[in-house]
Every structure is written in structure tokens, then in C-alpha cells.
Amino acid sequence: MKKYELTTNKKEIFGVILYQIKALKSFNDVKEGELGGWIESEKNLSHEDTCWVSANAHVSDSAHVSDSARVSGSAWVCGDALVSGSAWVYGNAHVSGSARVSGSAWVYGNALVCGDALVSGYARVSGSAWVYGNAHVSGSAHIKDENSMVAGYIIKNETIIDALRNQCFVIPNKNKVILYKRVNKTDKPNIFTSCYDSNFKYELGKIAKVKEYDESNTSCSTGLHFSTPNYWNEGDTLISCEINIDDIITVQRGKVRAKKCKVIDVVE
């Protein structure tokens, strides 16, 4: 017997249509008829055991939640990620790519688990910690430092497109992606400056290009940096930018470093 159904309530997250679920029977703290969180299809949440996606959760793409897993808060589980066992993913945590969260592990806070990462056992990943690449966090380990980065590199055989999906949650359209960065206003409404170099300008509708850039896989090096809207803390203005895949140097730690971009718009 199915324990939930997809409702007609839907919304779009990163281009994926998600449907709100409703419990068809009572189990644990979930009551029959209770509205839960959001999934793309029934392949994302097992009908067996006591796993559940709570009202503010987000589960998308080919994610899967099984056994006694719970996903709560405003957490996202997407891509080919798998949450199983008695694992919990909650708060504002993200689990994506081909990551696995299993056993009695918890991923919460603003933590990110992506790529081919594995969090298992009684491990805890919290705060703003990131676990990605092919990192394994197991046993009773607790990764909680606000600046913790575990296995911060593009894993072997991971393409730029894979890394964009796993770390930045975007899929290229006609060899281009839209990503974001924060900049500072100037006295001209369509021109902005870099937060790190006031002489470097971003003009709406124009190409922003660096003359010199580091061609290595280093994350924080010369080039233009882009990511998801919530990645950035500096700057007074968020702008959207179009980046050609061929102009991307590397994707590291959830951030793209590129040679140039086209400045699209100001994001309110």
C-alpha cells in the first residue's frame, strides 16, 4: 500500500517541477491526510518504512529517499543523490549529484553534500560545511566548521557539465548556463564594479572579460567567479550572468571560475 500521493500543488526549482505530497496513512509523527514536502516523482521517496519529506523540504531530479530517512526543514535533495537508512537531511542543507547519505547520518544547517560524496554511520555534517568530490565522512565524525571543505576538487572523470549539475545545480542550455555574482553599484545604474577590484566593470548587456587568468583547477584564483544566488555575501547588488561552457576554466567548491561572461540583469 502506498503511504503518500502526489498532489496537484507544484512549483519549479532550478527548472525542475516538484509536486507536494500527501500522506495516505498515519505513521510515526505523520498523520493521514497531512501535506508533506515536494518531490519530482514517486521514485524520489520510498513508500516503504517511515521515511518522509516534510512540508518545507525540496527533493528533485533523480533523488531518492528510502528506509527510515527523513528530509525536513527547507533542505534540498536533488540529482542522483540517495538518502537512506535512518539518515536525516534538514535545515537548509543540500544533497545533490550522486551523493549518498545513509545509516544514521545527519546533514543539516547550511551544509552541502554533493558529487560522489558519502556520509554514513552516525556522522554529522552541519554549519556551512561542504563535503564533495569523492569524500567519505563516516563513523561518529562531525564536520561542523563554518569553513570546512572536505575533498574540494573536481573528481576523476567528472566533466564540467557534471560539476555544474552537482555543485551549482544548473544544466547547460545550448552550451550556456546562467549563474550569479554580487557586485557593487556605481553612479551609473547599468554599470557595477567587482567586489575585489573596483577597476573591473560589469555592464548590463555587455561582455565582461579578464585579460589574464589561471588555467589550473584552483578555486580561488584569477578569473571571473560565479555561483548560485545564495553563495555570495559581499557586494550590494546581485547580477545574473550568462557563461559559455567553453569559457569555464574550472568548477570547484560550488563555484565557477571563467574567462568571460555576458551580464544579463540585476536580480531583485
N, C-alpha and C positions, 0 to 999 in steps of 0.2 A: 504494500500500500504506500502510495506517495504521501509524504509528510507536508508538502507545500505545493503551490501552483504559482505560475507567473500571472501577475495581474496586468491590466491594460495601462497601468501607470508606467510611464517610461521617460527617460531622459538620455541625453547624449554626453558622454565623457570621452574626450580625445578622439572623437569621431566614431565611437562605439555606442550603439544603442543598448541601454540597460533597462531591465524590467524589474519592478518591485515585486517581491514575493509575499505570499500569504500562507500562514500555517493551516494545514488541513486537519491537524490533530494536535493535542497537547503533549509536550514532552519537556522535561526539566523545567526551566522557567518560562518556556514559550507556551502560550495559550492558543487553543484552536481559534482561528479567525484573526489572529494577530498579524499585522503587517510587518514585514521584515525589511531587509535591505534590498540591494539592487544587483542583479546578475544579468549576463547576456543570454544564457540559455540554461537548461537543466543540467547540462554537462558540468557546470561550474559549482554545483552544490549537491552533495550526495543526499539521496532520500533515506539512507541507512543511518543508524546510530543517532547521535544527538547534536551533530554539527548544525550551525545556524549562522545566518548573516543578519545582523541586527539592523534596526531601522535607518541608521545613518551610514551604513557600510557601502562600499563600492567594490564590486567584483566584476572583472571584464575580460574580454578576449577569450583565451583558452584556459583561464584559471580553473582550478578545481579545489574544492574544499570537501574533505571526507572524514570518516570515522567520527571522532568526538571533537573535531575542530570548531573553533568559534572565531568569527571575524566581527569586531564591534568597533564602536566609535565612528570616525569618519575614515577608516582605513580603506585602502585600495588594494585589490589583488588582481593582477592582470597578466596578459601574455600567456605563456605556457606554465606559469607558476603553479605550484601544488602546495596546499596547506592540508595537513593530515594529522592522524593520531589525536592527541588532546591539545594540539597547538592552539594558541590564541594570537590573533593579529588584531590590534585595536589602536585607539587613539587616532593619530594622523599618519600612521605607518603605511608604507607602500611595499608590496611584494610583487615583483614583476620578472619578466624574462622567463628563464627556465628554473628559477629559484625553487628551493624546497624548504618548507618549514614544517617540522614533524615532531613526533614524540610529545613531550610536554613543554615544548619551547614557547616562548612569548616574544613577539615583536611588537613594540608599542612606542608611544611618544611620537617623534617625527622621524623615526628610524626608516631606513631604506635597505631592503634586501633584494638584489637583482642579479642578472647574469646567470651563472650556473652555481650560485652560492647555495650552501646547505646550512641550515640552523636546526639543530636537533637536540635530543636529550632534554635536559632541564635548562638549556641555555636561554639567556635573556639578551635581547638587543633593544636598546632604548635610547632616550635622548635624541640627539641628531646624528647618531652613529650610522655609518654606511657599511654594509657587508656586500661585496660584489665580486665580479670576476669568478674564479673557481674556489673562493674561500670556504672553509668549513669551520663553523663555530658549534661546539658540542659540549657534552658533559654538563657541568654547572657553570660554565663560563658566562660572564656578564659583560657585554660590550656596551658601555653607557656614556663614555666621554663625549661631550658635545662635538669634539673634533675627530672622533675615531673614524678611521678609514681602514677597512680590512680588505686586502687584495685589490688595491686600486689600480687596475690596469686592464687593457683590452685582452681578454683571454685568447689563447691559441685558437685559430680558425674562426674567431668572431669577426665578421665583416663590419664595415662602418654602418651598414643598414641594420645589422643585428644590434650593434651597440646603441644606435639611435632609438630602436624599439625598446631595448632592455633598460636603458638608463634615462632616456629623455621622453619615453612614451609617445614617440611620433613615428609615422610610417611615411616615407617619401611619396610625393605625388609628382609625376613627370620629372623625376630626378631632383626634386627640390623639397625642402622642409621649411616650415615656419617655426622659429624659436624666438626667444625673448632675451632682453637685457635691460638693465637700468642705467640711465644716463642722467645728466644734469641739464636743466633749462638754460637758455641764453636769452638775450634781449630780442631775439628773433623767434617767433612761435614755431617755425618749422625746422630749426637748427638746434642741435643738442651737442654736448661735449661728453667725452669719456670721463668716467669717474676717476680714472688713474692718469689721464693725460689731457689736460684742458685744451691742448692744441689740436687734438684729434676730434674731428667733427662728424656727426651723424645728421644728415639732412633728409627729410621726408621725401620719398620718391627717388632718391639718388643712391648711387653705389658708394659704399664706404669700403676702402681698400687699404691694407697695410703694404708698405714697400718691402719691409724685411720681416721674416717670420721664421720660427724654429720648426723644422720639418720632423722633429723627433716625436715620440709618443708622450712627452712630458705634458702634464695637465696645465700647470700654471707657467706659461712661457709666452714668448712673443706671438702675437696673432690677435684675432678678434674672438671674444668669448660669448657664448650663448647657452641658454638652458631653458628650463621650464619657468613659468612666471614667478613661482614662489621661491625659486632658488636664491634670488638676489636680495641683499639687504641695503646696499649702498644706492645713492642716487635718488633724485626726487621725481623721476619720470620713468615709466615702463614703456618700452617700444617693442613692436614686433618686427622681425626681420626675416627675409627670405634668403635661404642659403642653398646654393647648388651643391650637390653631393660631391662633385669633383673639386670643390673649393674647401672641403673639410680636411683638416690636417689629422685630427685625432678626436676621439670621444673618450673622455676619462672622468671618473668621479661624478658622473651625471652632467658633465659639461662638454660642450663642443668648442673646439678651437679651430678657426677657419681663416682663410686668406682674405675673403671679402664677403660682403652681403649687400642686399638691397633693403633699404629702410622702408618699411611698409606703412606703419601708422603708430599713433600713440594709443596705448591701452589704458582705458579708464578703470 
